[in-house]
Amino acid sequence: MRTIDSLDVKGRRVLVRADLNVPLDGDTITDDGRIRASVPTISSLAGRGARVIVCAHLGRPKGKVAPEFSLAPVAARLGELLGAPVKFASDVVGESAREIAEGLADGEVALLENLRFEPGEESKDDEARGAFAGRLAALAELYVGDGFGAVHRKHASVYDVPKLLPHAAGGLIVAEVEVLKKLTEDPARPYAVVLGGAKVSDKLGVIANLLAKVDRLIIGGGMAYTFLKAQGHEVGKSLLQEDQLDKVRGFIAEAEKRGVELVLPVDVLAATEFAPDAEHEAVASTAIPSDREGLDIGPKTRELFASKLSDAATVFWNGPMGVFEFDAFSGGTRAVAEALIAAGAFTVVGGGDSAAAVRKLGLPEDGFSHISTGGGASLEYLEGKTLPGLAALED
């Protein structure tokens, strides 16, 4: 992939596909991590005299204009971080977008309204998607792909526009790919992977691909209960994907066959209900009461997981260990994060809820080697899939 250093950008309109899909509470951004991650590329281009037109998506408006998904609050925050006002287009490829794009001076930055307000952005019809891509590309002379969180999507702004304009990868995508290559091509060992989150089905491809590469696989979060059930244990009312039990049994057998150490919870916090103030107690993971549900790993498991990470040279973590949004059930996720910080290893936080948890729990982001901006994209890369947005930039 070419990088932005190879582009002559001074005085030219550069369309930057960023990932600014941040959580909002009304007009308030509750986690600006993705905006901050996009600033270096945007700032670099503007500093070299480019006329920067940023495009991004927010939420799932499904091709319709929805005020609650407007990028207006993001434009304001981006301007604060850049230290200069960001012009905001009230549409994506309409009159407002064209006027603002054509009126930019060297070094100025604009942000288009939510790409997903346009049905062509996500269309599965190549012609419809291509037509929208053509209108988007017409706003600029060059294209920079920097929205790593979207590169696993075959969307117009990610896949089709790079075919229409001279293009390069932004600094964020370059950094993400370098990190993921370290995890897949020749990782320093011992290599441990920590997986959590709600559904084992979301991680099937990753587990299948990584079993041939890792030394230790640590499973927590909601997905752990399907593993425990597959071993024949009672899991009560805990999250369970019964349709995945056979596949999980296959993973357990494959891990044993390959000599991969599979580490599961030895105790959990079993609660009476799914609520922030639910009554709960630590119980053995093999003896969860039938009327309770596990909402976090227990204290013994936190110690176990930390010990299994202490000697690792490479660690990839994706998915919380419990319902970290509830303070009473955030301790497991905090324990794993702190163990990664203490390990002194090459540590990668795989975006999504894991990255959100690091920030919510107030942990130092510089305590990790890399915090990814793309949960789904990171997982698909680790599955060995071809990501459309990366393939388009490699052409």
C-alpha positions as CSV (number, residue, x, y, z in Angstrom):
1,M,0.0,0.0,0.0
2,R,1.1,3.5,-0.8
3,T,1.2,5.9,2.1
4,I,0.2,9.6,2.3
5,D,3.9,10.5,2.1
6,S,3.8,9.5,-1.6
7,L,1.0,11.9,-2.5
8,D,1.5,15.5,-3.6
9,V,-1.4,17.0,-1.7
10,K,-0.7,20.8,-1.6
11,G,-3.6,22.7,-3.0
12,R,-5.5,19.5,-3.9
13,R,-8.8,18.3,-2.5
14,V,-8.2,15.0,-0.6
15,L,-11.1,12.8,0.4
16,V,-10.3,11.0,3.6
17,R,-12.4,8.1,4.6
18,A,-12.1,8.1,8.4
19,D,-13.8,6.0,11.1
20,L,-15.7,8.5,13.3
21,N,-18.4,6.1,14.5
22,V,-18.4,7.2,18.1
23,P,-21.1,6.6,20.8
24,L,-23.5,9.5,21.4
25,D,-25.8,10.4,24.3
26,G,-28.0,12.9,22.5
27,D,-25.4,15.4,21.1
28,T,-22.7,14.4,23.6
29,I,-19.9,12.2,22.5
30,T,-19.3,9.7,25.3
31,D,-16.0,8.2,23.9
32,D,-14.0,10.2,21.4
33,G,-11.3,7.6,20.9
34,R,-11.9,7.1,17.2
35,I,-11.9,10.8,16.5
36,R,-8.6,11.2,18.3
37,A,-7.1,8.3,16.4
38,S,-8.1,10.0,13.1
39,V,-6.5,13.3,13.9
40,P,-2.8,12.5,13.0
41,T,-3.6,11.7,9.3
42,I,-6.0,14.6,8.9
43,S,-3.6,17.0,10.6
44,S,-0.7,15.8,8.5
45,L,-2.5,16.3,5.3
46,A,-3.8,19.8,6.3
47,G,-0.3,20.7,7.4
48,R,1.0,19.9,4.0
49,G,-1.5,22.2,2.4
50,A,-4.2,19.7,1.4
51,R,-7.8,20.7,1.2
52,V,-9.2,17.9,3.4
53,I,-12.7,16.5,2.9
54,V,-13.4,13.9,5.6
55,C,-16.2,11.4,5.2
56,A,-17.4,8.8,7.7
57,H,-20.4,7.0,9.0
58,L,-22.2,7.0,12.3
59,G,-24.6,4.3,13.5
60,R,-27.1,2.5,11.3
61,P,-29.5,4.9,9.7
62,K,-30.0,2.4,6.8
63,G,-29.9,4.8,3.9
64,K,-32.2,7.4,5.4
65,V,-31.6,10.8,6.9
66,A,-31.9,10.5,10.7
67,P,-31.0,13.6,12.8
68,E,-30.0,11.4,15.8
69,F,-27.1,10.0,13.6
70,S,-25.9,13.4,12.4
71,L,-22.1,13.9,12.4
72,A,-22.5,17.5,13.5
73,P,-21.3,16.9,17.1
74,V,-18.3,15.0,15.6
75,A,-17.4,18.0,13.4
76,A,-17.3,20.2,16.5
77,R,-15.1,17.8,18.4
78,L,-12.8,17.2,15.5
79,G,-12.3,21.0,15.2
80,E,-11.4,21.2,18.9
81,L,-8.8,18.4,18.5
82,L,-7.3,19.9,15.3
83,G,-7.3,23.4,16.9
84,A,-9.0,24.8,13.8
85,P,-12.7,25.0,12.8
86,V,-14.0,22.1,10.7
87,K,-16.6,23.1,8.0
88,F,-19.6,20.8,8.1
89,A,-21.7,19.9,5.0
90,S,-25.3,19.3,5.7
91,D,-25.4,16.5,3.1
92,V,-23.1,13.9,1.6
93,V,-22.9,14.6,-2.1
94,G,-25.4,17.3,-2.5
95,E,-25.2,21.1,-2.9
96,S,-23.8,21.7,0.5
97,A,-21.1,19.2,0.1
98,R,-20.1,20.5,-3.3
99,E,-20.0,24.2,-2.2
100,I,-17.9,23.4,0.9
101,A,-15.5,21.2,-1.0
102,E,-15.0,23.7,-3.8
103,G,-14.6,26.6,-1.3
104,L,-11.9,25.0,0.8
105,A,-8.6,26.8,1.0
106,D,-5.2,25.1,1.5
107,G,-5.0,23.5,4.9
108,E,-8.7,23.7,5.7
109,V,-10.8,20.7,6.7
110,A,-14.4,19.8,6.1
111,L,-16.6,17.0,7.2
112,L,-19.5,15.6,5.2
113,E,-22.7,14.4,6.7
114,N,-23.2,10.7,7.6
115,L,-22.3,8.5,4.6
116,R,-25.0,6.0,5.6
117,F,-27.7,8.6,5.0
118,E,-27.2,7.7,1.3
119,P,-28.5,4.2,0.3
120,G,-25.8,3.8,-2.2
121,E,-23.1,3.7,0.5
122,E,-24.1,0.2,1.7
123,S,-25.9,-1.1,-1.4
124,K,-25.2,-4.7,-2.4
125,D,-26.0,-3.7,-6.0
126,D,-22.6,-2.9,-7.6
127,E,-24.2,-0.4,-10.0
128,A,-26.0,1.6,-7.3
129,R,-23.0,1.6,-5.1
130,G,-20.7,2.6,-8.0
131,A,-23.0,5.5,-8.9
132,F,-22.8,6.9,-5.4
133,A,-19.1,6.3,-5.3
134,G,-18.8,8.4,-8.5
135,R,-20.6,11.3,-7.0
136,L,-18.4,11.1,-3.8
137,A,-15.2,10.8,-5.8
138,A,-16.2,13.9,-7.8
139,L,-15.7,16.1,-4.7
140,A,-12.0,15.4,-4.6
141,E,-8.8,14.7,-6.6
142,L,-7.1,12.2,-4.3
143,Y,-8.4,9.6,-1.8
144,V,-6.9,8.5,1.5
145,G,-8.3,5.4,3.3
146,D,-7.9,5.8,7.0
147,G,-11.0,4.2,8.5
148,F,-9.7,0.9,9.6
149,G,-12.9,0.1,11.5
150,A,-14.8,0.0,8.1
151,V,-12.3,-1.8,5.9
152,H,-14.0,-5.2,6.3
153,R,-17.1,-3.7,4.6
154,K,-17.6,-3.6,0.8
155,H,-19.1,-0.1,1.0
156,A,-18.8,2.6,-1.7
157,S,-16.6,5.0,0.4
158,V,-14.3,2.1,1.3
159,Y,-14.1,-0.1,-1.7
160,D,-15.4,1.7,-4.8
161,V,-14.0,5.2,-4.5
162,P,-10.3,4.1,-4.4
163,K,-10.9,2.7,-7.9
164,L,-11.8,6.1,-9.1
165,L,-9.0,8.3,-7.6
166,P,-5.3,8.1,-7.0
167,H,-5.2,6.7,-3.5
168,A,-3.0,5.9,-0.5
169,A,-3.4,4.5,3.0
170,G,-3.5,6.9,6.0
171,G,-1.3,6.5,9.0
172,L,-3.9,4.8,11.1
173,I,-4.5,2.0,8.6
174,V,-0.7,1.5,8.1
175,A,-0.2,1.2,11.9
176,E,-3.2,-1.3,12.2
177,V,-1.9,-3.5,9.4
178,E,1.7,-3.5,10.9
179,V,0.3,-4.6,14.3
180,L,-1.9,-7.3,12.8
181,K,1.0,-8.7,10.8
182,K,3.0,-9.0,14.0
183,L,0.1,-11.1,15.5
184,T,-0.2,-13.4,12.5
185,E,3.1,-13.8,10.7
186,D,5.9,-14.3,13.3
187,P,4.6,-13.5,16.9
188,A,7.0,-13.5,19.8
189,R,6.3,-16.4,22.1
190,P,4.6,-17.4,24.3
191,Y,1.7,-16.0,22.4
192,A,-1.6,-15.7,24.3
193,V,-5.0,-14.7,23.0
194,V,-7.7,-13.5,25.4
195,L,-11.3,-13.7,24.0
196,G,-14.4,-12.5,25.8
197,G,-17.7,-10.8,24.8
198,A,-21.2,-12.1,24.6
199,K,-21.3,-14.6,21.8
200,V,-18.9,-17.4,20.9
201,S,-20.4,-17.3,17.4
202,D,-18.8,-13.9,16.8
203,K,-15.4,-15.4,17.4
204,L,-15.6,-18.8,15.7
205,G,-13.5,-17.8,12.7
206,V,-10.8,-16.2,14.9
207,I,-10.6,-19.3,17.2
208,A,-10.4,-21.6,14.2
209,N,-7.6,-19.7,12.6
210,L,-5.6,-18.9,15.8
211,L,-5.6,-22.4,17.1
212,A,-2.8,-23.1,14.7
213,K,-0.8,-20.0,15.8
214,V,-1.2,-19.5,19.6
215,D,0.3,-21.1,22.6
216,R,-2.5,-20.2,25.0
217,L,-6.2,-19.4,24.5
218,I,-7.9,-17.7,27.5
219,I,-11.7,-17.5,27.3
220,G,-13.9,-15.3,29.5
221,G,-17.0,-13.2,29.1
222,G,-20.4,-14.5,28.1
223,M,-18.9,-16.8,25.5
224,A,-17.2,-18.8,28.3
225,Y,-20.5,-20.3,29.4
226,T,-20.9,-22.1,26.1
227,F,-17.4,-23.6,26.6
228,L,-18.3,-24.6,30.2
229,K,-21.6,-26.2,29.0
230,A,-19.7,-28.0,26.3
231,Q,-17.7,-29.6,29.0
232,G,-20.9,-30.8,30.7
233,H,-21.2,-28.2,33.4
234,E,-24.4,-26.4,34.7
235,V,-24.4,-22.7,33.6
236,G,-27.8,-21.7,35.1
237,K,-29.3,-18.7,33.3
238,S,-26.0,-17.6,32.0
239,L,-25.7,-16.5,28.3
240,L,-25.5,-19.7,26.3
241,Q,-25.5,-20.5,22.6
242,E,-26.7,-24.1,22.5
243,D,-26.4,-24.2,18.7
244,Q,-22.6,-23.7,19.0
245,L,-22.0,-26.5,21.5
246,D,-20.8,-29.1,18.9
247,K,-18.4,-26.5,17.3
248,V,-17.0,-25.6,20.8
249,R,-16.4,-29.2,21.6
250,G,-14.5,-29.5,18.4
251,F,-12.4,-26.5,19.4
252,I,-11.7,-28.0,22.8
253,A,-10.5,-31.2,21.1
254,E,-8.4,-29.4,18.5
255,A,-6.7,-27.3,21.2
256,E,-5.7,-30.4,23.0
257,K,-4.5,-32.1,19.8
258,R,-2.3,-29.1,19.0
259,G,-1.0,-28.6,22.5
260,V,-2.7,-25.2,22.9
261,E,-3.4,-24.4,26.5
262,L,-7.1,-23.6,26.9
263,V,-7.8,-21.6,30.0
264,L,-11.4,-21.2,31.2
265,P,-12.9,-19.5,34.3
266,V,-12.6,-21.5,37.5
267,D,-15.1,-19.2,39.3
268,V,-17.7,-16.6,38.3
269,L,-19.8,-13.9,39.8
270,A,-23.3,-15.5,39.7
271,A,-26.1,-12.9,40.0
272,T,-29.8,-13.3,40.6
273,E,-30.6,-11.1,37.6
274,F,-29.1,-9.0,34.9
275,A,-29.0,-5.6,36.7
276,P,-26.3,-3.3,38.0
277,D,-27.3,-3.8,41.6
278,A,-28.1,-7.5,41.4
279,E,-27.4,-9.7,44.4
280,H,-24.4,-11.9,43.5
281,E,-21.7,-14.2,44.9
282,A,-18.6,-15.9,43.6
283,V,-19.2,-19.6,42.8
284,A,-17.2,-22.3,41.2
285,S,-17.6,-22.3,37.4
286,T,-18.5,-26.0,37.7
287,A,-21.3,-25.3,40.2
288,I,-23.3,-22.3,38.9
289,P,-26.8,-22.4,40.6
290,S,-29.6,-23.1,38.1
291,D,-31.4,-19.9,39.0
292,R,-28.4,-17.6,38.6
293,E,-26.4,-16.1,35.7
294,G,-22.7,-15.4,35.5
295,L,-22.0,-11.7,34.9
296,D,-18.3,-11.6,35.4
297,I,-15.3,-13.9,36.1
298,G,-14.6,-14.4,39.8
299,P,-11.6,-13.5,41.9
300,K,-9.8,-16.8,41.5
301,T,-10.2,-16.6,37.7
302,R,-8.8,-13.1,37.7
303,E,-5.7,-14.4,39.5
304,L,-5.5,-17.4,37.1
305,F,-5.8,-15.3,34.0
306,A,-3.2,-12.8,35.3
307,S,-0.8,-15.6,35.9
308,K,-1.3,-17.0,32.4
309,L,-0.5,-13.6,31.0
310,S,2.5,-12.8,33.2
311,D,5.1,-14.7,31.0
312,A,3.5,-13.9,27.6
313,A,5.6,-12.1,25.0
314,T,2.6,-11.4,22.7
315,V,-1.0,-10.9,23.7
316,F,-4.1,-10.1,21.7
317,W,-7.3,-9.3,23.7
318,N,-10.7,-8.9,22.3
319,G,-13.9,-8.8,24.4
320,P,-14.7,-7.9,28.0
321,M,-14.7,-10.5,30.8
322,G,-18.1,-9.5,32.1
323,V,-20.7,-6.8,32.0
324,F,-18.1,-4.0,32.5
325,E,-20.8,-1.4,32.1
326,F,-22.1,-2.3,35.5
327,D,-19.5,-1.3,38.2
328,A,-20.2,-4.5,40.3
329,F,-19.2,-6.7,37.3
330,S,-16.3,-4.7,35.8
331,G,-13.6,-6.2,38.0
332,G,-12.8,-9.1,35.7
333,T,-12.2,-6.9,32.7
334,R,-10.1,-4.5,34.8
335,A,-8.0,-7.4,36.1
336,V,-7.2,-8.6,32.5
337,A,-6.4,-5.1,31.3
338,E,-4.1,-4.5,34.3
339,A,-2.5,-7.9,33.7
340,L,-1.7,-6.9,30.1
341,I,-0.2,-3.6,31.3
342,A,2.0,-5.5,33.8
343,A,3.1,-8.2,31.4
344,G,5.6,-6.2,29.6
345,A,4.6,-8.0,26.4
346,F,3.6,-6.7,23.0
347,T,-0.1,-6.2,23.8
348,V,-2.9,-5.4,21.4
349,V,-6.4,-4.5,22.5
350,G,-8.7,-5.5,19.7
351,G,-11.0,-2.5,19.5
352,G,-14.7,-2.5,20.1
353,D,-15.9,-3.1,23.6
354,S,-12.4,-3.9,24.8
355,A,-11.1,-0.4,23.8
356,A,-14.3,1.2,25.3
357,A,-13.7,-0.7,28.5
358,V,-10.1,0.5,28.8
359,R,-11.3,4.1,28.5
360,K,-14.4,3.7,30.8
361,L,-12.3,2.1,33.5
362,G,-9.8,5.0,33.4
363,L,-6.8,2.8,32.5
364,P,-3.8,4.3,30.8
365,E,-4.0,3.8,27.0
366,D,-0.3,4.1,26.7
367,G,0.0,1.0,28.9
368,F,-0.7,-1.1,25.9
369,S,1.4,-1.5,22.7
370,H,-1.6,-0.8,20.5
371,I,-5.4,-0.2,20.9
372,S,-7.1,-1.0,17.7
373,T,-9.9,1.2,16.3
374,G,-11.6,-1.7,14.5
375,G,-13.0,-4.6,16.4
376,G,-14.8,-6.4,13.6
377,A,-12.0,-5.5,11.1
378,S,-9.3,-6.8,13.4
379,L,-11.2,-10.1,14.0
380,E,-11.7,-10.7,10.3
381,Y,-8.1,-10.0,9.5
382,L,-7.1,-12.5,12.2
383,E,-9.5,-15.0,10.7
384,G,-7.4,-14.7,7.5
385,K,-10.1,-13.1,5.4
386,T,-9.5,-10.6,2.6
387,L,-10.7,-7.2,3.7
388,P,-12.3,-5.2,0.8
389,G,-11.0,-1.9,2.0
390,L,-7.5,-3.0,2.3
391,A,-7.6,-4.8,-1.0
392,A,-8.8,-1.6,-2.7
393,L,-5.9,0.3,-1.3
394,E,-3.4,-2.3,-2.4
395,D,-4.4,-2.0,-6.1
